[in-house]
């Protein structure tokens, strides 16, 4: 019994070290379960996932954090994929979608699977919504015969 407790504590410490090496000041994630696939450079979070980095917040069912390891041994996040009932908030932006892919280096967010995005009171809907946070702009795309929808409020 004592050995099981010691092994549990060691595993817990290793998980905290791994999350810290991802640079905990950049992103903090809570979930029901976490799996690390070191050889593939991915961490998978499942079950009531919540992630926060500065003013960027995401809620979802599953999250995949892709990273690379620098020569100094530090982890650098490249991309984050959120799946299932995705809710995202960043500053004046709020979004709902079935899938979201965040490209960290480009500060670009691609939303798919019935995305709805608000900026203040303004709402856009389409098949794909792309938000460029560095440029404070977005694109809404329609597939096949689909249409883009927008509700825009003017002062």
DSSP file (Angstrom, degrees, kcal/mol; ACC not computed):
  #  RESIDUE AA STRUCTURE BP1 BP2  ACC     N-H-->O    O-->H-N    N-H-->O    O-->H-N    TCO  KAPPA ALPHA  PHI   PSI    X-CA   Y-CA   Z-CA
    1    1 A X     >        0   0    0      0, 0.0     4,-1.8     0, 0.0     5,-0.1   0.000 360.0 360.0 360.0 -43.0    0.0    0.0    0.0
    2    2 A X  H  >  +     0   0    0      1,-0.2     4,-2.1     2,-0.2     5,-0.1   0.878 360.0  54.1 -65.1 -37.5    2.8    2.4    0.9
    3    3 A X  H  > S+     0   0    0      1,-0.2     4,-2.6     2,-0.2    -1,-0.2   0.878 105.9  52.7 -63.4 -39.4    4.6    1.6   -2.4
    4    4 A X  H  > S+     0   0    0      2,-0.2     4,-2.5     1,-0.2    -1,-0.2   0.910 109.1  49.4 -63.5 -42.7    1.4    2.5   -4.4
    5    5 A X  H  X S+     0   0    0     -4,-1.8     4,-2.4     2,-0.2    -2,-0.2   0.907 111.4  49.2 -63.0 -41.9    1.2    5.8   -2.6
    6    6 A X  H  X S+     0   0    0     -4,-2.1     4,-2.3     2,-0.2    -2,-0.2   0.926 112.0  48.1 -64.0 -44.9    4.9    6.5   -3.4
    7    7 A X  H  X S+     0   0    0     -4,-2.6     4,-2.5     1,-0.2    -2,-0.2   0.898 110.8  51.9 -62.2 -40.4    4.4    5.6   -7.1
    8    8 A X  H  X S+     0   0    0     -4,-2.5     4,-2.5     1,-0.2    -2,-0.2   0.927 110.2  48.1 -61.4 -45.2    1.3    7.8   -7.2
    9    9 A X  H  X S+     0   0    0     -4,-2.4     4,-2.5     2,-0.2    -2,-0.2   0.891 110.8  51.0 -62.7 -40.3    3.3   10.7   -5.8
   10   10 A X  H  X S+     0   0    0     -4,-2.3     4,-2.4     2,-0.2    -1,-0.2   0.930 111.3  47.8 -63.3 -44.8    6.1   10.2   -8.3
   11   11 A X  H  X S+     0   0    0     -4,-2.5     4,-2.2     1,-0.2    -2,-0.2   0.914 111.8  50.5 -61.1 -42.7    3.7   10.1  -11.2
   12   12 A X  H  X S+     0   0    0     -4,-2.5     4,-2.2     1,-0.2    -2,-0.2   0.914 110.5  48.8 -62.4 -43.3    2.0   13.3   -9.9
   13   13 A X  H  X S+     0   0    0     -4,-2.5     4,-2.4     1,-0.2    -1,-0.2   0.906 110.2  51.7 -63.0 -42.2    5.3   15.1   -9.6
   14   14 A X  H  X S+     0   0    0     -4,-2.4     4,-2.4     2,-0.2    -1,-0.2   0.888 108.7  51.2 -63.1 -38.9    6.3   14.0  -13.2
   15   15 A X  H  X S+     0   0    0     -4,-2.2     4,-2.6     2,-0.2     5,-0.2   0.934 111.0  47.8 -63.7 -45.2    3.1   15.3  -14.6
   16   16 A X  H  X S+     0   0    0     -4,-2.2     4,-2.5     1,-0.2    -2,-0.2   0.894 111.5  50.5 -62.9 -39.5    3.6   18.7  -12.8
   17   17 A X  H  X S+     0   0    0     -4,-2.4     4,-2.3     2,-0.2    -1,-0.2   0.913 110.9  49.6 -63.4 -41.9    7.2   18.8  -14.1
   18   18 A X  H  X S+     0   0    0     -4,-2.4     4,-1.1     2,-0.2    -2,-0.2   0.941 112.2  46.4 -63.6 -46.7    6.0   18.1  -17.6
   19   19 A X  H >< S+     0   0    0     -4,-2.6     3,-0.6     1,-0.2    -1,-0.2   0.908 112.6  51.2 -62.5 -40.5    3.3   20.8  -17.5
   20   20 A X  H >X S+     0   0    0     -4,-2.5     3,-1.8     1,-0.2     4,-0.8   0.884 105.1  56.1 -62.6 -38.1    5.8   23.3  -16.1
   21   21 A X  H 3< S+     0   0    0     -4,-2.3    54,-1.7     1,-0.3    -1,-0.2   0.735  96.9  63.1 -69.1 -20.0    8.2   22.4  -18.9
   22   22 A X  T << S-     0   0    0     -4,-1.1    55,-0.3    -3,-0.6    -1,-0.3   0.522 130.0 -99.4 -74.5  -3.9    5.5   23.4  -21.3
   23   23 A X  T X>  -     0   0    0     -3,-1.8     3,-2.8    -4,-0.2     4,-1.3   0.946  34.8-153.2  81.0  79.5    5.9   26.9  -19.7
   24   24 A X  T 3< S+     0   0    0     -4,-0.8    -4,-0.1     1,-0.3    -3,-0.1   0.725  91.5  66.1 -55.9 -25.2    3.1   27.0  -17.2
   25   25 A X  T 34 S+     0   0    0     -5,-0.2    29,-0.3     1,-0.2    -1,-0.3   0.741 104.3  47.1 -70.5 -19.5    3.1   30.8  -17.5
   26   26 A X  T <4 S+     0   0    0     -3,-2.8     2,-0.4     1,-0.3    -2,-0.2   0.911 125.7   6.6 -84.8 -47.2    1.9   30.4  -21.1
   27   27 A X     <  -     0   0    0     -4,-1.3     2,-0.4    -8,-0.2    -1,-0.3  -0.997  54.1-169.3-144.8 135.2   -0.9   27.9  -20.7
   28   28 A X  E     -A   52   0A   0     24,-2.4    24,-2.2    -2,-0.4     2,-0.4  -0.992  15.3-174.1-122.5 129.6   -2.7   26.2  -17.8
   29   29 A X  E     -A   51   0A   0     -2,-0.4     2,-0.4    22,-0.2    22,-0.2  -0.978   9.9-172.1-129.8 136.0   -5.0   23.3  -18.6
   30   30 A X  E     +A   50   0A   0     20,-2.7    20,-2.5    -2,-0.4     2,-0.3  -0.962  21.3 144.6-121.9 146.3   -7.3   21.3  -16.4
   31   31 A X        -     0   0    0     -2,-0.4    16,-0.2    18,-0.2    17,-0.2  -0.954  58.7-101.6-163.2 173.9   -9.1   18.1  -17.4
   32   32 A X  S    S+     0   0    0     15,-2.0     2,-0.3    14,-1.0    15,-0.2   0.790 104.7  14.5 -75.9 -28.7  -10.3   14.8  -16.2
   33   33 A X  E     -B   46   0A   0     13,-1.8    13,-2.2    14,-0.2     2,-0.4  -0.999  60.4-165.4-149.7 146.3   -7.4   13.0  -17.9
   34   34 A X  E     -B   45   0A   0     -2,-0.3     2,-0.4    11,-0.2    11,-0.2  -1.000   5.1-174.0-133.6 134.5   -4.1   13.8  -19.4
   35   35 A X  E     -B   44   0A   0      9,-2.6     9,-3.0    -2,-0.4     2,-0.5  -0.995  11.1-152.3-127.5 135.2   -1.9   11.5  -21.6
   36   36 A X  E     -B   43   0A   0     -2,-0.4     2,-0.6     7,-0.2     7,-0.2  -0.925  10.0-173.0-110.5 126.9    1.6   12.4  -22.8
   37   37 A X  E >>> +B   42   0A   0      5,-2.9     5,-1.5    -2,-0.5     4,-1.2  -0.767  10.4 177.5-115.5  81.0    3.0   11.0  -26.1
   38   38 A X  G >45S+     0   0    0     -2,-0.6     3,-0.5     1,-0.3    -1,-0.2   0.862  75.9  54.1 -56.9 -43.6    6.6   12.3  -25.8
   39   39 A X  G 345S+     0   0    0      1,-0.2    -1,-0.3    -3,-0.1    -2,-0.0   0.786 115.3  41.2 -65.6 -25.6    7.8   10.6  -29.0
   40   40 A X  G <45S-     0   0    0     -3,-1.0    -1,-0.2     2,-0.2    -2,-0.2   0.555 107.9-124.8 -96.3 -10.4    5.0   12.3  -31.0
   41   41 A X  T <<5 +     0   0    0     -4,-1.2    26,-2.5    -3,-0.5     2,-0.4   0.915  68.1 120.0  68.6  43.8    5.2   15.6  -29.2
   42   42 A X  E   < -BC  37  66A   0     -5,-1.5    -5,-2.9    24,-0.2     2,-0.4  -0.999  47.3-160.2-142.9 143.4    1.6   15.7  -28.1
   43   43 A X  E     -BC  36  65A   0     22,-2.0    22,-2.8    -2,-0.4     2,-0.5  -0.989  16.1-154.7-118.7 129.7   -0.3   15.9  -24.9
   44   44 A X  E     -BC  35  64A   0     -9,-3.0    -9,-2.6    -2,-0.4     2,-0.4  -0.917   8.0-170.2-111.0 127.0   -4.0   14.8  -25.0
   45   45 A X  E     -BC  34  63A   0     18,-3.1    18,-2.6    -2,-0.5     2,-0.3  -0.941   9.4-178.0-112.7 135.3   -6.5   16.2  -22.4
   46   46 A X  E     +BC  33  62A   0    -13,-2.2   -13,-1.8    -2,-0.4   -14,-1.0  -0.978  40.9  38.2-135.4 149.2   -9.9   14.7  -22.2
   47   47 A X  E    S-     0   0A   0     14,-2.3   -15,-2.0    -2,-0.3   -14,-0.2   0.840 117.5  -8.0  83.8 104.6  -13.0   15.3  -20.1
   48   48 A X  E    S-     0   0A   0    -17,-0.2     2,-0.2     1,-0.2    13,-0.2   0.918  84.8-166.1  47.9  57.2  -14.3   18.8  -19.2
   49   49 A X  E     + C   0  60A   0     11,-2.1    11,-1.9   -18,-0.1     2,-0.4  -0.536  14.5 179.8 -79.3 136.4  -11.1   20.5  -20.5
   50   50 A X  E     -AC  30  59A   0    -20,-2.5   -20,-2.7    -2,-0.2     2,-0.4  -0.987   2.2-180.0-135.8 126.7  -10.4   24.1  -19.6
   51   51 A X  E     -AC  29  58A   0      7,-2.8     7,-2.6    -2,-0.4     2,-0.4  -0.966   3.0-176.0-127.1 144.9   -7.3   26.0  -20.9
   52   52 A X  E     +AC  28  57A   0    -24,-2.2   -24,-2.4    -2,-0.4     2,-0.3  -0.997  11.3 172.2-142.3 136.3   -6.2   29.5  -20.3
   53   53 A X  E >  S- C   0  56A   0      3,-2.6     3,-3.0    -2,-0.4     2,-0.2  -0.911  71.2 -55.3-141.4 111.2   -3.2   31.6  -21.6
   54   54 A X  T 3  S-     0   0    0     -2,-0.3    -1,-0.0   -29,-0.3   -28,-0.0  -0.380 124.9 -16.9  51.6-118.1   -3.3   35.2  -20.6
   55   55 A X  T 3  S+     0   0    0     -2,-0.2    36,-0.8    -3,-0.1     2,-0.6   0.271 116.1 101.9 -98.5  13.2   -6.7   36.4  -21.9
   56   56 A X  E <   +CD  53  90A   0     -3,-3.0    -3,-2.6    34,-0.2     2,-0.4  -0.872  49.5 175.9 -98.8 116.9   -7.2   33.4  -24.2
   57   57 A X  E     -CD  52  89A   0     32,-3.1    32,-2.4    -2,-0.6     2,-0.4  -0.942   7.4-176.7-124.2 143.7   -9.6   30.8  -22.7
   58   58 A X  E     -CD  51  88A   0     -7,-2.6    -7,-2.8    -2,-0.4     2,-0.4  -0.998   9.9-170.6-142.7 137.9  -11.0   27.6  -24.1
   59   59 A X  E     +CD  50  87A   0     28,-2.6    28,-2.4    -2,-0.4     2,-0.3  -0.972  28.7 135.8-120.1 139.0  -13.5   25.0  -22.9
   60   60 A X  E     -C   49   0A   0    -11,-1.9   -11,-2.1    -2,-0.4    24,-0.2  -0.969  59.8-107.3-166.8 177.3  -13.9   21.7  -24.8
   61   61 A X  E    S+     0   0A   0     23,-1.6   -14,-2.3    22,-1.4     2,-0.3   0.849 101.8  13.7 -84.8 -38.7  -14.3   17.9  -24.5
   62   62 A X  E     -CE  46  83A   0     21,-2.1    21,-2.9   -16,-0.2     2,-0.4  -0.992  63.7-170.5-139.6 145.5  -10.8   17.0  -25.9
   63   63 A X  E     -CE  45  82A   0    -18,-2.6   -18,-3.1    -2,-0.3     2,-0.5  -0.998   6.7-162.0-139.6 135.0   -7.7   19.0  -26.4
   64   64 A X  E     -CE  44  81A   0     17,-2.8    17,-2.6    -2,-0.4     2,-0.6  -0.974   6.7-163.4-115.4 122.7   -4.4   18.1  -28.2
   65   65 A X  E     -CE  43  80A   0    -22,-2.8   -22,-2.0    -2,-0.5     2,-0.4  -0.929   7.9-160.0-108.3 114.6   -1.4   20.3  -27.4
   66   66 A X  E     +CE  42  79A   0     13,-3.0    12,-2.8    -2,-0.6    13,-1.2  -0.789  19.7 166.4 -97.1 135.8    1.4   19.8  -30.0
   67   67 A X  E     - E   0  77A   0    -26,-2.5     2,-0.3    -2,-0.4    10,-0.2  -0.928  27.5-143.2-143.4 163.8    4.9   20.8  -29.0
   68   68 A X  E     - E   0  76A   0      8,-2.3     8,-3.0    -2,-0.3     2,-0.5  -0.905  23.2-124.2-123.4 158.6    8.6   20.6  -30.0
   69   69 A X  E     - E   0  75A   0     -2,-0.3     6,-0.2     6,-0.2    -2,-0.0  -0.908  23.9-139.9-105.7 126.6   11.5   20.3  -27.7
   70   70 A X    >   -     0   0    0      4,-3.1     3,-1.8    -2,-0.5     6,-0.0  -0.223  30.8-100.8 -75.9 171.0   14.3   22.9  -28.0
   71   71 A X  T 3  S+     0   0    0      1,-0.3    -1,-0.1     2,-0.1    -2,-0.0   0.783 125.2  58.8 -62.8 -26.7   18.0   22.1  -27.8
   72   72 A X  T 3  S-     0   0    0      2,-0.1    -1,-0.3     1,-0.0    -2,-0.0   0.493 122.0-108.8 -80.7  -2.7   17.9   23.4  -24.3
   73   73 A X  S <  S+     0   0    0     -3,-1.8     2,-0.2     1,-0.3    -2,-0.1   0.529  73.9 136.7  88.9   6.6   15.3   20.8  -23.4
   74   74 A X        -     0   0    0    -52,-0.0    -4,-3.1     1,-0.0     2,-0.4  -0.582  54.1-120.9 -86.9 151.5   12.4   23.2  -23.1
   75   75 A X  E     -E   69   0A   0    -54,-1.7     2,-0.5    -6,-0.2    -6,-0.2  -0.758  23.4-165.0 -92.1 135.6    8.9   22.5  -24.6
   76   76 A X  E     -E   68   0A   0     -8,-3.0    -8,-2.3    -2,-0.4     2,-0.3  -0.980  16.5-134.0-124.3 119.8    7.6   25.0  -27.2
   77   77 A X  E     +E   67   0A   0     -2,-0.5   -10,-0.3   -55,-0.3     3,-0.1  -0.541  28.4 169.7 -75.0 132.2    3.9   24.8  -28.1
   78   78 A X  E     +     0   0A   0    -12,-2.8    26,-1.5     1,-0.4    27,-0.6   0.766  61.8   2.6-106.0 -43.0    3.2   25.0  -31.8
   79   79 A X  E     -EF  66 103A   0    -13,-1.2   -13,-3.0    24,-0.2     2,-0.4  -0.994  51.9-156.8-151.6 148.0   -0.5   24.1  -32.2
   80   80 A X  E     -EF  65 102A   0     22,-2.1    22,-3.1    -2,-0.3     2,-0.5  -0.998   8.2-164.6-130.2 129.3   -3.6   23.4  -30.1
   81   81 A X  E     -EF  64 101A   0    -17,-2.6   -17,-2.8    -2,-0.4     2,-0.4  -0.964   4.6-168.3-114.8 126.5   -6.6   21.5  -31.3
   82   82 A X  E     -EF  63 100A   0     18,-3.0    18,-2.4    -2,-0.5     2,-0.4  -0.944   7.9-173.3-114.3 134.4   -9.8   21.6  -29.4
   83   83 A X  E     +EF  62  99A   0    -21,-2.9   -21,-2.1    -2,-0.4   -22,-1.4  -0.965  43.0  28.7-130.7 143.7  -12.7   19.2  -30.2
   84   84 A X  E    S-     0   0A   0     14,-2.6   -23,-1.6    -2,-0.4   -22,-0.2   0.829 118.4  -2.8  81.1 109.0  -16.3   18.8  -29.0
   85   85 A X  E    S-     0   0A   0    -25,-0.2     2,-0.3     1,-0.2    13,-0.2   0.910  84.3-167.2  48.6  54.8  -18.5   21.7  -27.7
   86   86 A X  E     - F   0  97A   0     11,-2.3    11,-1.9    -4,-0.1     2,-0.4  -0.566  14.3-178.3 -79.5 130.0  -15.7   24.2  -28.1
   87   87 A X  E     -DF  59  96A   0    -28,-2.4   -28,-2.6    -2,-0.3     2,-0.4  -0.999   7.0-175.4-125.5 130.8  -16.1   27.6  -26.4
   88   88 A X  E     -DF  58  95A   0      7,-2.4     7,-2.6    -2,-0.4     2,-0.4  -0.982   9.1-175.9-131.3 139.2  -13.4   30.2  -26.8
   89   89 A X  E     +DF  57  94A   0    -32,-2.4   -32,-3.1    -2,-0.4     2,-0.3  -1.000  11.1 160.6-132.4 135.2  -12.9   33.7  -25.4
   90   90 A X  E >   -DF  56  93A   0      3,-2.1     3,-2.7    -2,-0.4   -34,-0.2  -0.814  66.5 -57.1-152.6 109.8  -10.2   36.2  -26.1
   91   91 A X  T 3  S-     0   0    0    -36,-0.8    -1,-0.1     1,-0.3    28,-0.0  -0.370 125.1  -9.4  57.6-123.4  -10.6   39.8  -25.4
   92   92 A X  T 3  S+     0   0    0     -2,-0.1    28,-1.9    -3,-0.1     2,-0.3   0.455 119.1  97.5 -84.4  -1.8  -13.7   41.0  -27.3
   93   93 A X  E <   +FG  90 119A   0     -3,-2.7    -3,-2.1    26,-0.2     2,-0.3  -0.672  44.6 173.0 -91.1 141.7  -13.9   37.7  -29.2
   94   94 A X  E     -FG  89 118A   0     24,-2.1    24,-3.4    -2,-0.3     2,-0.3  -0.977   9.3-179.8-143.5 137.2  -16.2   34.8  -28.2
   95   95 A X  E     -FG  88 117A   0     -7,-2.6    -7,-2.4    -2,-0.3     2,-0.4  -0.984  19.5-162.9-142.4 148.9  -16.7   31.7  -30.3
   96   96 A X  E     +FG  87 116A   0     20,-2.5    20,-2.5    -2,-0.3     2,-0.3  -0.984  30.8 138.7-124.1 140.1  -18.6   28.4  -30.4
   97   97 A X  E     -F   86   0A   0    -11,-1.9   -11,-2.3    -2,-0.4    16,-0.2  -0.975  56.8-119.8-165.9 169.8  -17.7   25.5  -32.7
   98   98 A X  E    S+     0   0A   0     14,-1.4   -14,-2.6    15,-1.2     2,-0.3   0.696 101.7  21.7 -88.4 -23.5  -17.2   21.8  -32.9
   99   99 A X  E     -FH  83 112A   0     13,-1.7    13,-2.6   -16,-0.2     2,-0.4  -0.997  63.2-178.1-146.9 138.9  -13.5   22.1  -33.7
  100  100 A X  E     -FH  82 111A   0    -18,-2.4   -18,-3.0    -2,-0.3     2,-0.5  -0.998   6.6-166.7-138.9 135.3  -10.9   24.8  -33.2
  101  101 A X  E     -FH  81 110A   0      9,-2.5     9,-2.7    -2,-0.4     2,-0.6  -0.984   7.4-163.7-123.3 121.9   -7.3   24.8  -34.3
  102  102 A X  E     -FH  80 109A   0    -22,-3.1   -22,-2.1    -2,-0.5     2,-0.8  -0.921   5.7-158.8-109.1 121.1   -5.0   27.5  -32.8
  103  103 A X  E  >> -FH  79 108A   0      5,-3.0     5,-1.7    -2,-0.6     4,-1.1  -0.870   7.2-163.4 -99.3 105.5   -1.7   28.1  -34.5
  104  104 A X  T >45S+     0   0    0    -26,-1.5     3,-0.7    -2,-0.8    -1,-0.2   0.893  82.7  51.6 -60.8 -47.2    0.5   29.8  -31.8
  105  105 A X  T 345S+     0   0    0    -27,-0.6    -1,-0.2     1,-0.3   -26,-0.1   0.825 119.6  36.6 -62.8 -31.0    3.2   31.3  -34.0
  106  106 A X  T 345S-     0   0    0     -3,-0.4    28,-0.4     2,-0.1    -1,-0.3   0.517  99.8-132.1 -96.6  -7.3    0.7   33.0  -36.3
  107  107 A X  T <<5 +     0   0    0     -4,-1.1    26,-2.2    -3,-0.7    27,-0.6   0.931  59.2 146.6  50.3  47.9   -1.8   33.8  -33.6
  108  108 A X  E   < -HI 103 132A   0     -5,-1.7    -5,-3.0    24,-0.2     2,-0.5  -0.939  36.4-162.7-120.2 137.0   -4.5   32.4  -35.9
  109  109 A X  E     -HI 102 131A   0     22,-2.5    22,-2.9    -2,-0.4     2,-0.5  -0.981   1.5-164.9-121.4 125.8   -7.6   30.5  -34.9
  110  110 A X  E     -HI 101 130A   0     -9,-2.7    -9,-2.5    -2,-0.5     2,-0.4  -0.953   8.7-166.1-112.8 121.3   -9.5   28.3  -37.4
  111  111 A X  E     +HI 100 129A   0     18,-3.3    18,-2.2    -2,-0.5     2,-0.3  -0.897  12.7 167.0-111.4 134.7  -13.0   27.3  -36.4
  112  112 A X  E     +HI  99 128A   0    -13,-2.6   -13,-1.7    -2,-0.4   -14,-1.4  -0.821  41.7  59.6-135.8 175.2  -15.1   24.6  -38.1
  113  113 A X  E    S-     0   0A   0     14,-0.5   -15,-1.2    -2,-0.3    -1,-0.2   1.000 127.0 -28.7  64.4  74.1  -18.2   22.5  -37.5
  114  114 A X  E    S-     0   0A   0     13,-0.2     2,-0.1   -17,-0.2    13,-0.1   0.921  86.0-167.3  58.3  54.3  -20.9   25.1  -37.3
  115  115 A X  E     - I   0 126A   0     11,-0.5    11,-1.0    12,-0.2     2,-0.4  -0.451  12.9-171.9 -74.7 144.2  -18.9   28.0  -35.9
  116  116 A X  E     -GI  96 125A   0    -20,-2.5   -20,-2.5     9,-0.2     2,-0.4  -0.999   8.0-171.4-130.3 130.4  -20.5   31.1  -34.5
  117  117 A X  E     -GI  95 124A   0      7,-2.5     7,-2.3    -2,-0.4     2,-0.4  -0.985   6.8-165.2-131.7 131.3  -18.2   34.1  -33.6
  118  118 A X  E     -GI  94 123A   0    -24,-3.4   -24,-2.1    -2,-0.4     2,-0.4  -0.916   8.9-173.8-111.9 140.4  -19.0   37.3  -31.8
  119  119 A X  E >  S-GI  93 122A   0      3,-2.2     3,-1.8    -2,-0.4     2,-0.3  -0.942  78.3 -46.6-126.9 108.7  -16.9   40.4  -31.7
  120  120 A X  T 3  S-     0   0    0    -28,-1.9   -26,-0.0    -2,-0.4     0, 0.0  -0.559 125.3 -25.2  58.2-123.1  -18.7   42.7  -29.2
  121  121 A X  T 3  S+     0   0    0     -2,-0.3    -1,-0.3    -3,-0.1     2,-0.2   0.609 115.1 107.1 -90.1 -13.7  -22.3   42.4  -30.4
  122  122 A X  E <   -I  119   0A   0     -3,-1.8    -3,-2.2    31,-0.1     2,-0.4  -0.447  52.6-163.4 -73.1 136.3  -21.5   41.5  -34.0
  123  123 A X  E     -IJ 118 151A   0     28,-2.4    28,-2.9    -5,-0.2     2,-0.4  -0.961   9.8-177.4-124.0 136.3  -22.1   37.9  -35.0
  124  124 A X  E     -IJ 117 150A   0     -7,-2.3    -7,-2.5    -2,-0.4     2,-0.3  -0.983   2.1-177.4-129.7 146.7  -20.8   35.9  -37.9
  125  125 A X  E     +IJ 116 149A   0     24,-2.7    24,-2.7    -2,-0.4     2,-0.3  -0.984  19.9 125.0-138.9 148.3  -21.6   32.3  -39.0
  126  126 A X  E     -I  115   0A   0    -11,-1.0   -11,-0.5    -2,-0.3    16,-0.2  -0.933  69.0 -79.5-174.3-166.7  -20.3   30.2  -41.8
  127  127 A X  E    S+     0   0A   0     14,-2.0   -14,-0.5     1,-0.3     2,-0.4   0.831 115.2  18.8 -83.4 -34.1  -18.7   26.8  -42.4
  128  128 A X  E     -IK 112 141A   0     13,-1.9    13,-3.3   -16,-0.1     2,-0.5  -0.999  65.5-168.8-137.9 133.1  -15.2   28.0  -41.5
  129  129 A X  E     -IK 111 140A   0    -18,-2.2   -18,-3.3    -2,-0.4     2,-0.5  -0.990   4.8-167.3-122.2 128.7  -14.2   31.1  -39.5
  130  130 A X  E     -IK 110 139A   0      9,-2.8     9,-2.7    -2,-0.5     2,-0.5  -0.969   2.4-165.7-117.4 126.7  -10.6   32.2  -39.4
  131  131 A X  E     -IK 109 138A   0    -22,-2.9   -22,-2.5    -2,-0.5     2,-0.8  -0.954   8.0-162.2-115.4 126.0   -9.5   34.8  -36.8
  132  132 A X  E >>> -IK 108 137A   0      5,-2.8     5,-1.7    -2,-0.5     4,-0.8  -0.874   7.6-174.6-105.0  97.5   -6.2   36.6  -37.1
  133  133 A X  T 345S+     0   0    0    -26,-2.2     3,-0.5    -2,-0.8    -1,-0.2   0.858  80.6  54.4 -66.3 -36.3   -5.6   38.0  -33.6
  134  134 A X  T 345S+     0   0    0    -27,-0.6    -1,-0.2   -28,-0.4   -27,-0.1   0.789 116.8  38.0 -66.8 -26.7   -2.4   39.9  -34.6
  135  135 A X  T <45S-     0   0    0     -3,-0.6    -1,-0.2     2,-0.2    -2,-0.2   0.455 102.3-129.6-103.3  -3.7   -4.2   41.7  -37.4
  136  136 A X  T  <5S+     0   0    0     -4,-0.8     2,-0.3    -3,-0.5    -3,-0.2   0.915  70.9 112.6  52.3  46.8   -7.6   42.2  -35.6
  137  137 A X  E   < -K  132   0A   0     -5,-1.7    -5,-2.8     2,-0.0     2,-0.3  -0.924  46.5-163.1-141.3 166.6   -9.4   40.7  -38.6
  138  138 A X  E     -K  131   0A   0     -2,-0.3     2,-0.4    -7,-0.2    -7,-0.2  -0.973   9.3-146.2-148.0 161.4  -11.3   37.6  -39.5
  139  139 A X  E     -K  130   0A   0     -9,-2.7    -9,-2.8    -2,-0.3     2,-0.5  -0.981   6.6-160.3-127.8 142.2  -12.6   35.6  -42.5
  140  140 A X  E     -K  129   0A   0     -2,-0.4     2,-0.3   -11,-0.2   -11,-0.2  -0.992  15.8-170.6-123.7 124.7  -15.9   33.7  -42.8
  141  141 A X  E     -K  128   0A   0    -13,-3.3   -14,-2.0    -2,-0.5   -13,-1.9  -0.858  12.2-151.4-119.0 149.2  -16.0   31.1  -45.5
  142  142 A X        -     0   0    0     -2,-0.3     2,-0.3   -16,-0.2     6,-0.1  -0.945  13.7-140.7-117.1 140.8  -18.9   29.0  -46.9
  143  143 A X    >   -     0   0    0     -2,-0.4     3,-3.2     4,-0.1   -15,-0.0  -0.672  62.7 -27.3 -96.0 154.1  -18.5   25.5  -48.5
  144  144 A X  T 3  S-     0   0    0      1,-0.3    -2,-0.1    -2,-0.3     0, 0.0  -0.137 132.8 -15.5  47.1-121.0  -20.3   24.2  -51.5
  145  145 A X  T 3  S+     0   0    0      2,-0.0    -1,-0.3     0, 0.0    -2,-0.0   0.257 105.8 126.3 -96.8  11.7  -23.7   26.1  -51.7
  146  146 A X    <   -     0   0    0     -3,-3.2     2,-0.3     1,-0.1    -4,-0.2  -0.091  49.0-138.8 -66.0 169.0  -23.5   27.3  -48.2
  147  147 A X        -     0   0    0     -6,-0.1     2,-0.4     2,-0.0    -4,-0.1  -0.924   8.9-122.8-130.1 153.7  -23.8   31.0  -47.2
  148  148 A X        -     0   0    0     -2,-0.3     2,-0.4   -22,-0.1   -22,-0.2  -0.787  27.5-158.6 -92.7 139.0  -22.1   33.3  -44.8
  149  149 A X  E     +J  125   0A   0    -24,-2.7   -24,-2.7    -2,-0.4     2,-0.3  -0.949  12.1 177.5-122.2 142.6  -24.4   35.0  -42.2
  150  150 A X  E     -J  124   0A   0     -2,-0.4     2,-0.5   -26,-0.2   -26,-0.2  -0.999  21.5-164.4-145.3 142.0  -23.6   38.2  -40.3
  151  151 A X  E     -J  123   0A   0    -28,-2.9   -28,-2.4    -2,-0.3     2,-0.4  -0.963  24.7-176.3-121.7 109.3  -25.4   40.4  -37.8
  152  152 A X        -     0   0    0     -2,-0.5     2,-0.5   -30,-0.2   -30,-0.1  -0.908  14.2-153.6-115.7 133.3  -23.6   43.7  -37.6
  153  153 A X        -     0   0    0     -2,-0.4     2,-0.4     2,-0.0   -31,-0.1  -0.909   9.8-162.8-106.9 127.4  -24.4   46.6  -35.3
  154  154 A X              0   0    0     -2,-0.5    -2,-0.0     1,-0.1     0, 0.0  -0.845 360.0 360.0-108.3 146.3  -23.4   50.1  -36.3
  155  155 A X              0   0    0     -2,-0.4    -1,-0.1     0, 0.0    -2,-0.0   0.447 360.0 360.0 -83.8 360.0  -23.2   53.0  -33.9
